[in-house]
């Protein structure tokens, strides 16, 4: 683990690692918002960070200067941060991993993540993602859960992964977990394609709720629920200003109400992965 800096070597109890990456698999910032929300709700403290030096092209993902106390200047690098916490009512701890999708040395990056998982004796890795889809903002958010182990698929009510095609860092990480014998699963939320640049607290809330269901625990989600209500009102107003968009949204609502979207969402996730080849 040449590129890992440990904040402390806390003894953790079979932790579950929840990961989210900024970038191409974070539509509406839903995945990173969900992971950040859980980290904050659980008051997780920094456990380890990955040095970004060899994993990022800083001319593409630039560091940022931040003023501290209005005087001292600090450079913020695109670190990958692991934060650990106990969770009331759970017999396992949780580690939340947040960062940007790296541009370079994906195999080395995933080897470092797996090495951290092995060091803390992680029992499972859950990745969060979000994609642009033909869904209506006024309907429940579709969540697609995929597993890479038959027992996990059955236990957690997930789909078995049969995907073939281009992938991002999430796919590479799951392959690395499989090779290391670490159980893993992935959750994807669908975000409306007619508001692609707007943050989606509604999708984030759906991811949070699905994670909590998997972990068999609960947290207060009032903040996300309030943000979701505001999001729906704002998008309602935006849609109402354009007749064509209003008609399109009505079609999406009718399709949702008439059809089971489960199989459709599986196909859309796989199409998204193929069409969004990072290369």
N, C-alpha and C positions, 0 to 999 in steps of 0.2 A: 504494500500500500504506500508507494512512494509519493503519491500526490494527495494524501489524506492528512488533515490536521485535526487532531482530537481535542475537544474542549475539556472533556473529562471521560474517565472510563467507568461510567456508572454500570453496575450490574443490572441487566434487564431480564425480565422473565418472558422468554419465547416471544419477542415482540413481532408485531405485524407492521410491515413497512408500507406506507401509503405514499405514492409518488405522483407528481404532476410536473409537466414541463411547459414553460412558456414557448409559444411558437406555433407551428403549423397544426398541431393537434390540440389547440386550446381555443377553439372558436368561442367568441363572446367572453373570453377570459374565464370560462366556466370551471375548467378543471383546476386552475391555480387558485381561483377564488374559493372553491370548495375545500381544497387542501389547506389553504391559509386559514380559513374559518375554523376548521377542525383543530389545527395547530394552536390557534389562539384560545379556542374554547377549552382545550385541555391544558392550557398554560405550559405547553411543551418548551423545554429549554434546549439550547444548541448542544448537540452531541459531537458533531464532526462536520467538516467542510471539505470540499474537493477544490484543489488549486486549479483555477481556470486556465493557467498559462498555456498548456499544450492542447487544450480541448476547444479553444475558441479562436476565431479570426477576429482580432480586435478592430480591424478596419470595417468589419460588418456588424459585429455586436460590440459597440463601443462602450468603454467604461465611462462613468459619469462622475463629475466633481460635485461634491456636496459641501455646503458651508455648515459648520457646527458652531453653535452659539454666535452666529453672525460674523465670525472672524476666522476660525480655523478651517482650512480646506482639507477635504478627505476624498480620495478616489474610491469609488465603489465599483468593484469588479463583478462580473457575472458569475458569482459563486453558486455552487450547488450545496445546499445546507440541509443537514439532517438534524431534526429536533425530536427529543424523546420525552415521553410522559407516561405516567400511569393513568389508567382510566377507571373511574369508580364503577364497581360492579363487574369488571372484567378480570379474568385470571391471567391475562397477558398484558404486556405493555404495548405501546404504540410508538412508532417512529414516523414522522412526516418528513418526506424528502421533497424539497422544492428547488427548482432551478430552470434554466433555459436549455432547450435542446442544443447540444454542442454541435459545432460544425466539423470538428476534426477528431480522428482517432476514436471512433465509436467503440471498437472492440476493447481498447484499453480502458475507456471510460466505464463500460459495463463490467469489465473485470474488477475495477476499483469498487464499483457499487456492490458487486457480489461479494467481494472480499470484506467490505464493511458488514454486509448481511451475515456472513459467516462468523465474523468476529463477535457480533452481538447475539449470535445464535437465533437469527430471525426464523420464524416459522412460516411466513408467507409474505409475498410482495403483491400489492394491489396497485395497478396503475389507473389513473383517471385521464380521460380525454373527452373532447367535444368536437363535433363536426357540423358544418353547414348542411342543412337538409331541407327538403320540401315539407315543412311542418308548420302548423299554425301556432302563433304565440298564445292564443286564447285556449288552447287545449293542454292537457297534462303533458309534461316533457317525457319523451320516449327515452328509456335507458336500455342500452344493449350491454349485457354482461357476458363475457366470454372467459372460459377456463381452459387450462392447458393440461389438466389432469382429470381423468375420468371420475375419481372419487370426489374431487372438489366441485366438478360440474354438477354432480348429483346432490351433494350436500348443500351447496349454496344456490341451487336453481339457476345455473348459468347455461350458456350455449357452449357446445364443444367447438373449439377453434379448428376450422378446416381451410382457413384462408391460405391462398398462394398468390404471390405477386410482390410488388415493391413495398417497402416498409420504412418506418422512421425509427427513431431511437427506442420507442416503446417496444416495437417488435424485436429489435436486437437485444434489449434488456430481458424480455421474456425468454428468448432463446438461451441467453447466458444463464438465467435462473434454472431453466430446465436442465442444462448441461451440468449445473452444480447441485442438482437435486433439491432445489428450493421451489416449493409450491408457489404458483402465481396465478393471478386473474386480472382481467381488465374490464373497466366500466366506461362506456361511452354515452354521452348525452347529445341529443339532437337540438340544434339551434336554428331558428328560422332564417332562411336564406335572404329574405327581403329586408332584414336589419342586421347584416353580417358584422358591422363594425361596432355595434352597440354592446356593451357588457351585459351579460345575461345572468342576473342573480337567480332567475327562475330555474335555469339549467343547473346552476351551482347548487341550489337547494335540492334539486332532484338527485344529484350525485351524492350530496351529504346524506340524504335520507336513505339512499341505497347502500352506502357504506355502513351506516348505523345498523341497517337491517342485517347486513352480513356479519357485523361484529356483535350483534345482539345486545346493543347498548343504546343509549339515548343522550341527547344534549338539547338544550334550549336553542331553538332556531328562529326566535322572534325577529331578530335583526334581518335575516334573509327573507323571512316572510313579508316584512314591511317593504323591503327593497323590491321583492317580487311584485307586490301589489302596485307599487309606483311604476315599475317597468311596464306592467300590462297597461296601465292608464296611458303612459307616454306613447307606447306603440299603438294603442287604440287611436289616439289623436293623430299620430303620423299616418296611419293607414286610412283614416277617415278623410284626409286631405286629398287623396288621390283615388279616383273612381276605379282605375284599372287595378291598382293594388288591392282595393277593397274587394273587388270581384274575385281576384286570385285567392285572397285569404278565405273567402266564403267557400271556394272550391276545396281548399285544403281542409277546412272545418268539416265539410260534408264527407270528404274522403276518410278523415279520421273517424267520424261518427258511423260510417257505413262498413268500414273494413277493419280487420285485425292488422295493425301495423307491424307486428313482430317480425314477420319474414321480410317485409319491405325494408325495415331498418337494418337488418342483417346485410341485405344486399347493398344498401346505401353506404354502410360502414366499409364494406369490402371495395366498393367502387371508389370511395373517397381515398382509401389507401393506395389503390392503383393509380388514380389520377393525380395524386399529390406526391409523386415520387420525388424525394428531396434532391435526387441527382439531376 
